[in-house]
Each structure stands twice: as C-alpha cells, then as structure tokens.
C-alpha cells in the first residue's frame, strides 16, 4: 500500500489544523482526521459549477465561496463565456498557495484565467460588500450547512446570512449551496428567505458513484 505523505500543515482561522496530504497521485485536504476534500471525489463539486452555470447567461458575474481543489472553479470556467467575471473567496491562504505550488499541475492554470480574481477573505464579508453585485453565488464552504471547520461559517447559512446573499444577487440571480448530505430544515430556510428552491442529489464521484451529496439552487 502506498503511504500517505503530509505535504504541509496550517492552522485554520478560528481553530483546527488543516493538512495537505498526498498518496501517490491522489491529493487530500484533511482537518484533523476528517477528509474534507479528495482529488478522487470531484463529481458533486463539478456539478455545483456546471448546474449553476446552466441557469446563467454566458457573461455572468459569479462569486465562488471556497476554492477547495478548484473543481467548481474549473467547471464554471468551462461553462461560461469570455466576458464572464468569476471571483473566488478563500479564507485559508494556504489553500491558494497549495494550488499554485505543490498542486499547480492539478490546478491546470485555472487561477491564471483572465476572468478570475481571488480574494483571501471570508466569503460572507465579500457578499456584504454591495447589493446586486452577483448573478450567482456558489457556496462550497465547510461541510455545507452542517459545518465542520469553523463555527463562524454557520452564519452563512443562517436567516441573516441567506438574506445577505439574496440582497447581493441581481434580480433572477442564483444562490447555489453544496452540502455533504440532506438538510430538510435548511431547504425550508431557503424558501423562507425568498428563494425559489430546487434541490438536486448528486454523486461524489465524476463516474456517478460514491456518496450522495446535495446541491440547493435558490433563484431570487
């Protein structure tokens, strides 16, 4: 068996230790013993990007909360046109450093695309910057509404957080939220926040296999 090798370790704002781990050609981002992301499990993160873009114009302004391993960003860039604007808000600077450093080949240049800007920032703070700024907000932060990494992420999925996201969207804009599992209470909260909600179950692997993840699409 090929052993796992820890490439780097950083502290997460608010507490916890995040590690970049490699095993052969596979990459993992770990929080303690929890596997947050894996290069072998790209299907649902890609679906977040492609399914959101299927609901948008080609020149959309898109905010992605959480870079992860770049699956969602690459999917969005592959769907949108040359005049689109895509911003990525990533709270942990090391995640971007890993994408540009040890995982540069895997990132496939997506961070250098001229349509892309990156902010090392809390996506909640970016959302609060101005009304109607985005045609879509894609949230793949923590583990979804039932978070793992930092308690501060919970506010993104609260009534106040959903209201802020709705205000930051242009009329007809889309809030897309990735989750590791079902959450009926959160789906109802989206409706109460004024969104028309579409819930989609997707598989973790691009092959259509693996765990069942959930994506909610809320239309303003």
For each residue, the residues with C-beta under 8 A, 3 or more apart:
1:
2: 23 24
3: 23
4: 21 22 23 28
5: 21 22 23
6: 9 19 20 21
7: 19 20 21 22 98 102
8: 19 20 94 98 102
9: 6 17 18 19 20
10: 17 18 19 92 94
11: 15 16 17 18
12: 15 16 17 18 31 92 149 150
13: 91 92 150 152
14: 149 150 151 152
15: 11 12 150
16: 11 12 31 32 149 150
17: 9 10 11 12 31 32
18: 9 10 11 12 29 30 31 36 92 94 95 149
19: 6 7 8 9 10 29 30 31
20: 6 7 8 9 27 28 29 30 94 98 102 103
21: 4 5 6 7 27 28 29 30
22: 4 5 7 26 27 28 102
23: 2 3 4 5 26 28
24: 2
25: 39
26: 22 23 38 39 40
27: 20 21 22 38 39 69 103 106
28: 4 20 21 22 23 35 37 38 39
29: 18 19 20 21 35 36 37 38 68 69 95 98
30: 18 19 20 21 33 34 35 36
31: 12 16 17 18 19 34 36 148 149
32: 16 17
33: 30
34: 30 31 148
35: 28 29 30 38
36: 18 29 30 31 68 143 148 149
37: 28 29 41 68 69
38: 26 27 28 29 35 41
39: 25 26 27 28 42 69 106
40: 26 205
41: 37 38 44 45 204 205 210
42: 39 45 46 69 71 205 206
43: 46 47 202 203 204 205 206 207 208 210
44: 41 47 48 178 202 203 204 213 215
45: 41 42 48 49 68 69 71 72 75 140 178
46: 42 43 49 50 71 72 74 75 206
47: 43 44 50 51 75 200 202 215
48: 44 45 51 52 72 75 138 140 176 178 215
49: 45 46 52 53 64 71 72 73 74 75 76 78 79 138
50: 46 47 53 54 75 76 78 79
51: 47 48 54 55 176 200 215 217
52: 48 49 55 56 62 76 136 138 174 176 217
53: 49 50 56 60 62 75 76 79 80 136
54: 50 51 79
55: 51 52 136 174 217 219
56: 52 53 60 62 80 135 136 174
57: 60 135
58: 80 81 83 84
59: 80 81 83 84
60: 53 56 57 80 84 85 135 136
61: 84 85 86 87 133 134 135 136 170
62: 52 53 56 76 80 84 85 86 87 134 135 136 137 138
63: 87 89 123 126 127 133 134 136 137 138 168
64: 49 67 72 73 76 86 87 88 89 138 140
65: 89 123 126 127 137 138 139 140 141 156
66: 72 89 90 91 123 139 140 141 142
67: 64 70 73 88 90 95 96 99 118
68: 29 36 37 45 71 72 95 140
69: 27 29 37 39 42 45 99 103 106
70: 67 73 74 99 106 107 108 110 111
71: 42 45 46 49 68 74 75
72: 45 46 48 49 64 66 68 75 76 138 140 178
73: 49 64 67 70 76 77 86 88 110 111 116
74: 46 49 70 71 77 78 108 110
75: 45 46 47 48 49 50 53 71 72 78 79
76: 49 50 52 53 62 64 72 73 79 80 84 86 138
77: 73 74 80 86 110 113 115 116
78: 49 50 74 75
79: 49 50 53 54 75 76
80: 53 56 58 59 60 62 76 77 84 86 115
81: 58 59 84
82: 115
83: 58 59
84: 58 59 60 61 62 76 80 81 115
85: 60 61 62 115 117
86: 61 62 64 73 76 77 80 113 115 116 117
87: 61 62 63 64 116 117 118 119 126
88: 64 67 73 111 116 117 118 119
89: 63 64 65 66 119 121 122 123 125 126
90: 66 67 93 95 96 118 119 120 121
91: 13 66 120 121 122 123
92: 10 12 13 18 95 96
93: 90 96 97 120
94: 8 10 18 20 97 98
95: 18 29 67 68 90 92 98 99
96: 67 90 92 93 99 100 111 118 120
97: 93 94 100 101
98: 7 8 20 29 94 95 101 102 103
99: 67 69 70 95 96 103 104 106 107 111
100: 96 97 104 107 111
101: 97 98 104
102: 7 8 20 22 98
103: 20 27 69 98 99 106 107
104: 99 100 101 107
105: 108
106: 27 39 69 70 99 103
107: 70 99 100 103 104 110 111
108: 70 74 105
109: 112 113
110: 70 73 74 77 107 113 116
111: 70 73 88 96 99 100 107 116 118
112: 109 116
113: 77 86 109 110 116
114:
115: 77 80 82 84 85 86
116: 73 77 86 87 88 110 111 112 113
117: 85 86 87 88
118: 67 87 88 90 96 111
119: 87 88 89 90 126
120: 90 91 93 96
121: 89 90 91 125 126
122: 89 91 125 126 152
123: 63 65 66 89 91 126 127 139 141 156
124: 127 128 155 156 161 164
125: 89 121 122 128 129
126: 63 65 87 89 119 121 122 123 129
127: 63 65 123 124 137 164 165 168
128: 124 125 164 168
129: 125 126 133 168
130: 133 168
131: 167 168
132: 167 168 169 170 171
133: 61 63 129 130 168 170
134: 61 62 63 137 168 169 170 173
135: 56 57 60 61 62 169 170 172 173 174
136: 52 53 55 56 60 61 62 63 169 173 174 175 176
137: 62 63 65 127 134 165 168 169 173 174 175 176
138: 48 49 52 62 63 64 65 72 76 176 178
139: 65 66 123 156 165 175 176 177 178
140: 45 48 64 65 66 68 72 178
141: 65 66 123 144 147 153 156
142: 66 147 148 149 150 153
143: 36 146 147 148 149 179 180
144: 141 147 157 177 178 179 180 181 183 214
145: 154 157 177 179 183 186
146: 143 179 180 181 183
147: 141 142 143 144 150 151 153 154 157
148: 31 34 36 142 143
149: 12 14 16 18 31 36 142 143 153
150: 12 13 14 15 16 142 147 153
151: 14 147 154
152: 13 14 122 155
153: 141 142 147 149 150 156 157
154: 145 147 151 157 158
155: 124 152 158 160 161
156: 65 123 124 139 141 153 161 165
157: 144 145 147 153 154 161 162 177 186 189
158: 154 155 161 162
159: 162 163 189 192 193
160: 155 163 164
161: 124 155 156 157 158 164 165
162: 157 158 159 165 166 175 189 190 193 195 218
163: 159 160 166 167 193
164: 124 127 128 160 161 167 168
165: 127 137 139 156 161 162 168 169 175
166: 162 163 169 175 193 194 195 218 220
167: 131 132 163 164
168: 63 127 128 129 130 131 132 133 134 137 164 165
169: 132 134 135 136 137 165 166 173 174 175 220
170: 61 132 133 134 135 173 220
171: 132 220
172: 135 219 220
173: 134 135 136 137 169 170 219 220
174: 52 55 56 135 136 137 169 217 218 219 220
175: 136 137 139 162 165 166 169 190 195 216 217 218 220
176: 48 51 52 136 137 138 139 215 216 217 218
177: 139 144 145 157 186 190 215 216 218
178: 44 45 48 72 138 139 140 144 213 214 215
179: 143 144 145 146 182 183 186 213 214 215 216
180: 143 144 146 211 213 214
181: 144 146 212 213 214
182: 179 201 214
183: 144 145 146 179 186 187 214
184: 187 188
185: 188 189
186: 145 157 177 179 183 189 190 216
187: 183 184 190 191 197 199 216
188: 184 185 191 192
189: 157 159 162 185 186 192 193
190: 162 175 177 186 187 193 195 197 216 218
191: 187 188 195 197
192: 159 188 189
193: 159 162 163 166 189 190 218
194: 166 220
195: 162 166 175 190 191 218 219 220
196: 218 219
197: 187 190 191 216 217 218
198: 216 217 218 219
199: 187 214 215 216 217
200: 47 51 214 215 216 217
201: 182 212 213 214
202: 43 44 47 212 213 214 215
203: 43 44 207 208 209 210 211 212 213
204: 41 43 44 209 210 211 212 213
205: 40 41 42 43 208 209 210
206: 42 43 46
207: 43 203 210
208: 43 203 205
209: 203 204 205
210: 41 43 203 204 205 207
211: 180 203 204
212: 181 201 202 203 204
213: 44 178 179 180 181 201 202 203 204
214: 144 178 179 180 181 182 183 199 200 201 202
215: 44 47 48 51 176 177 178 179 199 200 202
216: 175 176 177 179 186 187 190 197 198 199 200
217: 51 52 55 174 175 176 197 198 199 200
218: 162 166 174 175 176 177 190 193 195 196 197 198
219: 55 172 173 174 195 196 198
220: 166 169 170 171 172 173 174 175 194 195
